Each structure stands twice: as C-alpha cells, then as structure tokens.
Amino acid sequence: MLNILTVLWWSGGVFLAALAVIVFVLYFRGTFRDRIEYKLLNIPSPDDPRFRLALATLSNSVFTTGCCTEHWVEADNIYAARIAAIKEAKHSIHFETFFMTPGRRANDFANAICDRANDGVEVLMIVDHHGTNKLSQRYWKRLKACGVDIRFFNKFNWKAPIDYFARTHWKLLVIDNKKALIGGAGVSDFWDGVDNIKDTGAWYDFEMSFTGEVVAALQGMFMQHWTYVHGTADLNVQVFNPQPSDDPLIMVTAGDDPSYRSSSVKALFLTSIHAAKKRIWISSPYFLPDGNLRASLIIAKKKGVEVRVLTNGSQCDKKFVYYASCELYGDLLAAGIEINEYQPSMMHAKALLLDDCWISTGSANFDPRSFFHNDELDISTAQLELVKHIENLFITGFSRCKQINSKAWSKRELWKRVLGRVVLFFQSQL
C-alpha cells in the first residue's frame, strides 16, 4: 500500500510540474495577453478615392504600381509557371518560401535552380527552418554545391527558444528584378493531392505574376528578410531598379515582426470588412476569426452586405484547426453569413474580395497565426482583370462546396465540439 501511495505521489508531482512548465511557457509566450480590438468608424467604401490611403495607413502597407500579367490555378499550372520563370532568369533569382517537402516538385525545383546557378545566375533562397525540415541535408548540399546561397529563416536558438514559434509564410519568386510571382503554394507534392490526408485531387490554390515598380518593392522586402538571416542587402541598379509607370496602384502588406498586440494583416482585413458596401467574400483554408472580426462580419451582414466564406471541409491537413473553426460558426450562421466548405480536396487559396472593385490576396490566412506569429505577404489592388479572376476563383470554389446550415451544425458530435473548444483555448498558438 505504501509503495502505491509513493508512486501516486511521485506521479502527481511529475504531472503538476509538467503542467506548471506548460503554463509558464504559455504565459511568457503571451497566450493569455489581451489582444488589440480595432474599432473603426466611417471607413471610405472601396470605390472612394480615400479608401486606398486609409487602408494603407491603418495596415502599415506600401503603395506602388504594377500590373498582374498572368495567373494560374492548381498545382500543374502553378509549378509549370514557376519553372518557366526560373528558366528565363539571366541575372538573379530570389526565392522565399515557408514549406518544402521531398518529392517530385522539390526535385524539379532543384534541377531548374541548379541549372541557372551553374550558368552564373545569382540565386538567393530564404526558407523557413521549420517548414522545410523534412528535406535532407543532401538536398541542401546539392543546391549549395551549384552556388545557391541558402539561408534558413528563424533557426532554433537556445538564447531565445520561444522565438522559434515565428515563421516566414511568404511564397515569393523574383526574377531579374523584372517579374515577381506570388501565391500560396509551397514546393511540395502535397499540392498534387499526394499527402498525409489522402486527397482525392489537387489542392485548390493559385499564383499570380506581376511586373512594374511593385517588383522592386518586393525585391526590397526580400532584402529586408535577407538581412534577418545574416545576408548583405545589395541594392545595386541591376537588382533594385524601380521603374515608375502608369500601371494600376498596388498595395503591398508585409506582416511585420508582430508585437503580438497589433497586426498589419488583421488591420488590413478588418478595415476592408468595414469598408464594404455590397459584398465580402473571404477565402481561407484556416478560418479562425476572433471576436473582433466576427462582430465586424455580423455588423456588415446586418447592413445588407453579402458575406460569403470559402474554407476547408473535413478533408484538410489540419483537422484540429477545422474542428476549432466549426466552433466559431454559430453566431455567423445565425446572422445569415454563408459558410461554404470545400469538398473535393484541400482548399488552400487565400483571398478577400470587396464589392466589385478590390481584392487582397497572398500568403495570409484568416487566423491568429497569420495575424500574430507569421511574417506574411499580401497584395491588394483594384486592377480589374485581377478582381475578375479572383471573383471567378471564388465562383468555382463555391460550386465545389457544401454550404453549412445551422441545423446540421448544431448536430455535430460531442467529441468534435470538445476538441474544437480545447484548440480554441490555445488558438493564439496555431
């Protein structure tokens, strides 16, 4: 009996000690801190000339000019466009990404990059340390042997271990300071449906190509990150050469190293929601709006704005996030907001469409991680062709969805509710 009590005493002590460590880490991580709530009034509508400056200043964004020249949907088209752009490079290739995994897509990328590097093209790469940790040292050694300069974003540092939670979530490819490709896809066979969730088809995602002064703006932002990874920012005229033009205005929002109170990305989304007069269409694979954002969406709906959400169904790579997302549907559905869950496979497109004249798209999700932990990169513009393309992307996505209704939502299983609530408790860490 004494031995049993001793074991129970020690087990209880170990459990309490572990719990104390977890709470200690979460406390200093800021899990329990108060978040900023943006309160906005009289935001100009998207077709008001004042709107662009209001949005840029509130979200710490940069205005430039440029033109979307091409756009591609789904893996085969996206990866073919990237490889073609790389093969065109004559002077420089600057690439930054969050996610890479072993497989055909990573091998094709390495072949194209090494080919250009062997011909003397400067290749600088920034890859997130966490998001690319499945690739072998052999893979990286091959690229380095070809002359590729690879830097890992935010490697684990024992001096500041909690900082490892931060990520670069960018997907940016800049060619010769003339063309920039931006989208949501990593370098991975996952986007072909070859992943651990046994997809039935390619992930739903897209990529865009830009020319004009915006390319130099993106180049400068890349160089800012290059200094983060101990590189030297070289802004020679061949690399950084802005060419002002009469191209449409473009706003670039980089999710700065967050203070965990304010957030450029959240300010971008929330200000946009308050500005809409006709419709708000949101596409995000991870849809976890906080109370501030949900209240704003409900207010917009009550004003007569059409609010539609395109997000993942259960066929996704992070089911625990999906269950947490479902827990937030209730008051949105009650307000008449339309929530559509993509059915064929993983939905990975990230976009915001306002009325008939403004879009924001890039790497940012509608979730706390994008708001407070990731370095994101989004493009916003009123360029008519891109607005129409994003609208079509939504229409196609909606046609492949199941629309959620309150009755079915209220009948979800108890274990899913419990798991969702547990995840929501720690949602600032997602």
Secondary structure, DSSP 8 states (H G I E B T S, - for coil): -HHHHHHHHHHHHHHHHHHHHHHHHHHHHTTTS--------S---TTSTTHHHHHHHHTT-EEEE-EEEEEEESHHHHHHHHHHHHHH-SSEEEEEES-B-SSHHHHHHHHHHHHHHHTT-EEEEEEETTTTTTS-HHHHHHHHHTT-EEEEET---TTSGGGGG-EE--EEEEETTTEEEEES--BSGGGGT-STT--SS--B-EEEEEESHHHHHHHHHHHHHHHHTT------TTT------S--EEEEEE--S--SS--HHHHHHHHHHHH-SSEEEEE-SSB---HHHHHHHHHHHHTT-EEEEEEE-SSSS-HHHHHHHHTTHHHHHHTT-EEEEE-SS-B---EEEETTTEEEEES--BSHHHHHTEE-EEEEE--HHHHHHHHHHHHHHHHTEEE--HHHHHT--HHHHHHHHHHHHTGGG-
